[in-house]
Amino acid sequence: MTLEIHVLGTSSARPAQGRSVSGSIVETPNGMIVVDCGEGFQNRLVKHRSAMKSFGGRRLKMSKVGAILLTHGHLDHTWGVLPWLQTMALDGRKDDLWVIGPTTSEVVDTLLDSEESPEVSPSDLVIQYDMWMDLGATSEALGYDIFWILGDGERWVNMNDGSQIDLPQPINQVTISAHPTQHTVPSCAWKITTSERKGKFDRKSTSQLPIDIKQSLAAGQDCEYEGQMLKAAEYRSKNEPGISVILSGDTAEQAIESDCNLLIHEATFLESHSDIANEHLHSTAAGAARTAIECNAEHLAITHYSGRLDNPVASLSEAREIHSSVIGLSDGDRLILNNDLSLTHLVKSPEGWTQQ
C-alpha cells in the first residue's frame, strides 16, 4: 500500500517563474483526494492526466476523487473549484463528492443557528461556498451529490442542511484529519493516513494442517485441532501501521500537533526575508524544516515558492541544514511514499517522469 501525491502547482499567490498556483492530488489504494484547487486547476489536471496516459498507460479516474480538502480561502488555493465541479457534471459524474474546509468558531455558531452574526473576512470559505452554490454548485444542478462542509477543527457543519456532523471520511480505509495552522484567514493542514495492514500469514507453519483449519486461521479465527487450541494471532506477523502525509497549505512557522511520515509544507521565503514571512504569516524553508522535525517526519517536501525565487535551490540548501531528507517540488512532480517509508521522487520532463 502506497500514497502517491501528484503536484500540480508550486507557486505562491499567483503564477510566477513558470509555476502555477496550489493544487495537489493524493492517490490512495481506495480513491483520491484533492488538496487545494487554485486558478486553472482543471487545465493542469487535463495535461497531467494526458501525460500519465502517454508515459506508462496509467489513468487518473476523476470518479475516484472522493473529496476536495481546502486548507484556507485564499483564491490561489480555491478559485479552480467551481469550474472543475461543472466540468465533472458535463462529464457525467454520478459519485458523491465532499468539499471540506476551515472556518471560524463564530461562523460555525452562526451556521448552527446562533442569534449572533459575526464579522467575516472576505476570504472566509463560508462566503465562497455560498457564492458557488448560488452559481449552481448544488446536487440538483450538477447531477451528483455534493456536500459542503465547514468546521473549526472541533465542530463540522454540513451547509446543505445546517446539521452538525463528524468530520467525514469519504475514502474507505483512509483517515483524514484537520490540524490548525496560523495564517491571515482560518486555515488548517490536512493529514491523510492509510489504515494499518494485516501482518503476513505464515503459510509454512500451517502446511501440515487440514485445509479447513488453515482457512479459519488465515481468516483470524481461533480453532481447536486434535485437542489443542490454535490461536490465529500466532500464525500471522504483527499488523503493519499505515502511512501518512500532511499537506500544510499557507501558514506561519508553527508546530503541527501530529506526527507524519511525509510533510509537504510551504516555503514561501528564505530566511533572509523572515521579516516578510512573519508579517504575512508565511514560512521560510528553514521554518518548514523545523516544523518537519517537530512532526517527526521522515521526509519533507517544500513548495509554494515566492515569485522572488527563480528555483528552489537556495530553499533546499536552507532546509537541508536542518532536516536530512528534503525535496524541492516543481509543477508536475510525483511523490510516492512507500510502505517501508522510503520516498520516490519523480520529476516531470518532456519524456515523462524520471526518478531523482
N, C-alpha and C positions, 0 to 999 in steps of 0.2 A: 504494500500500500504506500503510495507516494502522494505528495502535494506538488502540483505544478502551477507556477504563477506566471501569467503572460502579462508583460509590462507594456502598456500602450501609450504611456506618456510620462515624462520625467521633468517637465518644466514647471517653474513656479509662476503663478499669477497669469501669465499669458504665454503664447507660443514664442520661443526665442531660441536662437542658435540652432535652428533646425529641429528643435524639440517641441513636442505637443504637450498640452496640459494633462492633468492627472486622469488616470483610469487604468484599472488592472482587473484581470480575471484570475480567480483562484479555482483551479480544476482539481476536484477530489474524485475518488473512485465512484462516487454515487451521484455526482452532479456538480454544477458550477455556481460560483458566487462572484458577482461583480462588486468591486470596491471602488467607489467614486466613478464619476461618469461625466467628465468635463466636456467643454465645447468640442464638437467634431468627433465625438467618441465613436459613433457608428461608422463613419468613414474609415477611421483607423482600424476598427474591427473587421470591416469588409476586406481591407488589404491584408490584415494579419491572417484571417481565415483562408484567403486565397493562397497566400504564401505557404501556410501549413499544408494545404492540399497539394500544392505543387512540389513541395520538398518533404516527401515522406508519406504522403497519402492520407494523413490524419485529418479528421474533420472535427471542428468545434461546433456541436449542435446547439443552437440557441434554445431549443426546447429543454435542454438540460440545465439552463440557468434558473435557479430557484429563488434567488434573492438579489436585490441591489442594496448594498450597505453603503450609506453615505457617512463620511467622517464629520462633515460640517456643511454649512450652507453657502460658502463662497462659490461664485459661479464657475471658477476654473475647476471645480470638483462636481458640479451639478448640472451645468447648462446643456449637457447632452442627453439628459434623462428623457424629457418629453418626446423629442423626435424619434428616439430609439424605441420607446414604447409604441408609438404609432406605426413604425416600420414593422415591429413584430406583429401588430394587428394585421397589417397588409399581407404579411407572410403567412397568416392563418394560425397564429399561435392559439392553443387551447389550454395550456397548462397554467396553473396558478402562479402568481408572481408576488413576492413580498418586497416592498420598498421600506427600509428601516433606517432611521437616523436620529440624531440627538437634538434635544431642545432644552429649555429651562424648566425648572420645577414650577415656576409661575405659569408657564404655558400649559404644563400638564394639569395643574389645578384648574385652569380655565376649561380645558377640554373635558375635565371630569365634572363640569357643571358648577364650578365655583362662581360666586357672585361677582368677584373682582375681575377686572380686565387689565392685564399687565401691559406695560410698555414693551414693545417687541422690536428688536433690531430688524432693519430691512433685509438682513441676510439670514434671519432665522428660518429654518426649514418649514415652519408652520405656514409662513406666507407663500413659499414656493409650492408646497403641497396644495394649498387652497387654489392657487393660480392654475396649476397643472390640471386639477380636477375640473375647474371651470372651463378649461380649454379642451376637455374631452378625455382626460385620463381617468375614466371610470370603467368599471367592469362592463356596464351596459354598452358604452360607446366603443370600447376596444374589442369586445367579443371574447375576452378571457378574464378570469377573476384576478383582480389586483387589490392588494391590501396595503393601505398606507399607515405606517406605524411610526410613532414618535415616542421618545422616552427621555428621562433624565438620568438614566443609569439604574435607577431603583424601580421606577414605575414605567409601564409601557401602555400606550393608548392606541387602540385601533380607530383611526379617524373615520373609517367607513360608517361606524355606528356609535362612536363615543365611548366604547367599553374599555375597561382596564383589563389587560391581558398579561400573561407571562411573555418574556422575550421569545418570539417564535424561533423554531428550529426547522427550517424548510428542507434541509438535506438529511436523508437517513444516515445514521452512524457518523454524523458530523455535528459538533457543538460549536455554536458561535456565542461570543460574549463581548460586551462593550466595556471599555475601560476609559475613564475620564482623562482628557488631556486639556492643556491650557492654551487657548487661542482667543482671538478677539470676539468670537461668537461661540455658542455652545458647540463642543467638539468632543470626539472620542476616538480611540483606537479600537480596531476590531481584531479579535483573536479567533482564529479558525483552527479547530482541533479535531483530528480523526479519532474514532473510538479505538480502545485497546483491542489488540488482536489475540485470538486464542493461541496458546502455545502449541507446538508441533506434537502430533500424536505419535507415540513410539510404536510403530507397527512391528518392529523386530521383536520386541519383548512379548508381543501377543501372537506371534506366529504359530504357536502350538495350541492356541485356544480355539474352541468351536467358533464358527463364523457368526452365530447369533450373539455370543458373548462379546466377541471382538467389536461387533457393530454397536452394541449397547455401551461399551466402554468409550468408543470413539464419539458417541453422542453425549457423553458426560454422565451416564447412568451407572451407579454402583451395581455390581452383580454378585450373586452367590454362585460359586462353582466348586464342586466336589468338597462341600462343607466349609469352604473358605470364602470370606467376603472380599471381593476385589474392589478397590477404590479407584474410580475413574481418574481422579486427580493425579494418582501415582503413575499413570501411563501417558501423561501429557506434560510437556515443559511449561514453565511459568508463562502466564499471559504477557505479551509484549505491549508496552504503553503506546498510546497514539502519538502522533507527531503534530506540531503546531507552528503556526505562523501568526505574527502580529503585524498589521499594517497601520501605521500611525496617523496618516493624514497630516494636517498642519498643527504644529504645537511648539510652544517654548520647551526648552530642555527641562525635563522633569522625570521622576521615576514613574514608570508604568507598573502598577502593582500586580504584575503577573509574570511568571516565567514563560519562556517560549524557546523553541529551537531555532527559529529564524525570525529576525526583526527587520522589517522593511520600514525605514524611517526617513523622514525629510531631513535634508542637509542643505538648506537654502543658502547659507552663508559660510564663509570661512571665519576662523577665529579673529582675523583682523577686522571683521565687521560685526563683532559680537554685540557692540552697542546698538547697531541697527536691528540685529536679531532680537535682542531683548525688548527694544521699543515696539516691534511689530509682533512679538510673541511667536517667533520662529526659532529654529535650531541651527547651530553650526554643525559641521561634520564631526568635530571633536565632541560636541554635545550629544550627537546621535550615538557615538561610540560609548560615551559614558552611560547613556540610557541602556544600551545593549548589555553592558556589564551588569547593571542593576537588574536586568531581566534574565540574567544567566543564559543569554542567547549564545548558542554555538556559532551562529553566523549573523552578520549584519549586512544588509544591502541598503545603500544610500541612494536617494532620489530627490526630486523636487528642487532642482538647482536654480539659483538666481540667474537672470539674464546677463549678469555681470561675468558669469563663468562660461568660457568657451567650451570647456570639457571638465570632467570630474577628476582630473589628475591630481590637482592640489588638494581637493577634498579627500580623496583616497589617502593621500600621504598623511594628512592630519589624523584621520580616523584610525589608520593602521598604527599610529604611535600609541594608541590606547587599546585597541581590540585586535586580536590576532587573525581574525577571519572576516575581511571586509571586501565587498564587491561594490563597484560603482556602476549603477544601472544606466542603460541607454534605451531609447524607444525601440520596441520590438524584441527586447531580450526575453528569454525564458529561464526561469529558475526551477529546478527540480529538487525538492527536499526528499531524500531517500529514507527508507526505513532505518538504515544504520546511522542516520543523522548526517551523512555526507551531503554536500550540496553540489549539484551540477549546474554550471552557468553556461547557457547557450546564447551566443551573440549573433544578431541578425546581420547578414551580408547579402549581396546580390545573388550569391549561390545557395542561399538558405541559411542555416544556423551552424556555427562552428563552436566547439567547446573551448572555453577559456581555461 
